[in-house]
Amino acid sequence: MPTNPSNKAIWTGRVFSTLVILFMLMDAAMKFAKPPSVMKGTVELGFPESTLTWMAIAVLASTILYAIPRTAVLGAILLTGYLGGAVAANLRVGHSLFAETLSPVYFAIIVWAGLGLRNPRLRDAVFAGLHH
């Protein structure tokens, strides 16, 4: 039986999740809009400009799934995969480790923290092995 989270935990999770959703929607919008800075950054990471629309669709779909409570876990998994690709791309081009390469990891932690704080069943499932 899931533990009941405090109102503070639920609201913190909602704030984290809202920030994730807003950030990822902005990411998708910038990929759809294709301003010169985004096009330049994409090419510098080794991706052709033609991939921007497909990346935007993937981010948008994953974010929508994350925003819907019934599909939030699937959305979080997909966003984590997308962010993992960002880590790999940053590693490949030699970006600084803590400031750039690992920033998607920090963001993924916020993705899961937001979901875990507002979803007691998920939190209990993740930490079930720690309770002896």
Backbone hydrogen bonds, N-H to C=O, Kabsch-Sander energy under -0.5 kcal/mol:
donor,donor_aa,acceptor,acceptor_aa,energy
10,I,6,S,-2.4
11,W,7,N,-2.7
12,T,8,K,-2.4
13,G,9,A,-2.6
14,R,10,I,-2.3
15,V,11,W,-2.4
16,F,12,T,-2.8
17,S,13,G,-2.8
18,T,14,R,-2.6
19,L,15,V,-2.5
20,V,16,F,-2.4
21,I,17,S,-2.7
22,L,18,T,-2.8
23,F,19,L,-2.6
24,M,20,V,-2.8
25,L,21,I,-2.5
26,M,22,L,-2.1
27,D,23,F,-2.3
28,A,24,M,-2.5
29,A,25,L,-2.6
30,M,26,M,-2.5
31,K,27,D,-1.8
32,F,28,A,-2.4
33,A,29,A,-2.7
34,K,30,M,-1.9
38,V,35,P,-0.7
39,M,35,P,-2.2
40,K,36,P,-2.7
41,G,37,S,-2.2
42,T,38,V,-2.3
43,V,39,M,-2.1
44,E,40,K,-2.5
45,L,41,G,-1.5
46,G,43,V,-1.5
47,F,42,T,-2.3
51,T,48,P,-2.2
52,L,49,E,-1.7
55,M,51,T,-2.6
56,A,52,L,-2.7
57,I,53,T,-2.3
58,A,54,W,-2.2
59,V,55,M,-2.7
60,L,56,A,-2.8
61,A,57,I,-2.7
62,S,58,A,-2.3
63,T,59,V,-2.5
64,I,60,L,-2.4
65,L,61,A,-2.2
66,Y,62,S,-2.1
67,A,63,T,-2.0
68,I,64,I,-1.1
71,T,68,I,-1.6
72,A,68,I,-0.8
72,A,69,P,-0.8
75,G,71,T,-2.5
76,A,72,A,-2.6
77,I,73,V,-2.3
78,L,74,L,-2.6
79,L,75,G,-2.8
80,T,76,A,-2.3
81,G,77,I,-2.0
82,Y,78,L,-2.3
83,L,79,L,-2.8
84,G,80,T,-2.2
85,G,81,G,-1.8
86,A,82,Y,-1.5
87,V,83,L,-1.9
88,A,84,G,-2.3
89,A,85,G,-2.5
90,N,86,A,-2.4
91,L,87,V,-2.6
92,R,88,A,-2.5
93,V,89,A,-1.5
94,G,90,N,-0.5
94,G,91,L,-1.1
95,H,90,N,-2.3
100,E,96,S,-1.2
101,T,96,S,-2.8
102,L,97,L,-2.6
105,V,102,L,-0.7
106,Y,102,L,-2.1
107,F,103,S,-2.2
108,A,104,P,-2.3
109,I,105,V,-2.0
110,I,106,Y,-1.4
111,V,107,F,-2.2
112,W,108,A,-2.3
113,A,109,I,-2.7
114,G,110,I,-2.6
115,L,111,V,-1.6
116,G,112,W,-3.1
117,L,113,A,-2.6
118,R,114,G,-1.2
119,N,115,L,-0.8
123,R,119,N,-2.2
124,D,120,P,-2.8
125,A,121,R,-2.1
126,V,122,L,-2.6
127,F,123,R,-2.3
128,A,124,D,-0.6
130,L,127,F,-1.4
131,H,127,F,-0.5
131,H,128,A,-1.1
132,H,130,L,-0.9
